[in-house]
């Protein structure tokens, strides 16, 4: 990762590591879930691809909901 950052002319202090890793990790997740859909469920490429996209949106919704609930629980505990 440091080699990639140096090639881009950035350092960790210049930006968030999340910005650098989010797209490769989403693509990796997409690729792996397509493979799982094809092998385990016996889907076609197209069927596995739309299921993978739906899974990514569901995962994003679940993570956002978790973060919101965690924030609200923290705020409630501070004010209680």
Helices and strands as residue ranges (DSSP letters): H 2-8, H 17-40, H 45-79
